[in-house]
Amino acid sequence: MAVRSSSTLGFVCTVALAVGCGGSKEEPQTQQNAQYAQQPYGQQPYGQQPGYGQQPGYGQQPGYGQQPGYGQQPAGPPPGGQPAGAAGMPGMPPQAAPGTPAQQLDPSAGAAATALIGPLSTGSTMPGAKPVGSAIVGNFQAGQTLEGQLQLQPGKCYTVVAAGVPPVTEVNLQLVAVMPIPGMVPILAQDGDQGPQAVVGKKPNCYKWPMPVGAPVKVILTVAGGSGIAAAQVYEK
């Protein structure tokens, strides 16, 4: 009986030792599983390397699309400023708005210009034509004008002669109706000359008033190029 009890006791001890050893070997794995189970879902260490997907400056490079002056062209001249090539540019003569009145002068003050008209009229007017009224004289900037009024008479023939003193380089002349006339354009006649001299109604084609009654017209003298003194004189035959 004593022997059987010893064998039984030994067997029990052997089983207990086996169970105890097995428990000591499984404990680290159990602890590891417990740690793994405690990790928040979607926040495993794997895939969370420092800076992954968040590299410094990625997509935010300094100055990209904001380079100094990019898309910001230098501003043009302020409203009301003079365009390029207008008055105020070095070496350029003063410019005036087209149609701006020039400074009107007494004919004696424009003697240099009126002296040029005499020889020009000799070869431009019809024989026997006489001056009508006084000469139109002014001190011009480029683009400025002066006007004189003339009463056209039926059956008469007219020539207008103009000249400018250097540095005037271009002179223009027009005869313009003061009141609208049915069937007629406002500009009745104008010169086709180039340079500082101009003639309207040059012989043998002097300007003839076609209406049976007289009418007032404007003689418009324009200095289109250069600046200085210019004059115009009307002749009638």
Secondary structure, DSSP 8 states (H G I E B T S, - for coil): -HHHHHHHHHHHHHHHHHHHHHHHHHHHHHHHHHHHHHS-TT--STT--TTTT--TTTT--TTTT--TTTT-------TT---TTSTTSTT---B--TT-B-EE--GGGGHHHHHHHHHHHHTTS-TT-EEEEEEEEEEE-BT-EEEEEEEE-TT-EEEEEEEE-TT--EEEEEEEESS--TTS-SEEEE----SSEEEES-TTS-EE--SSS-EEEEEEEEEEES-EEEEEEEEE-
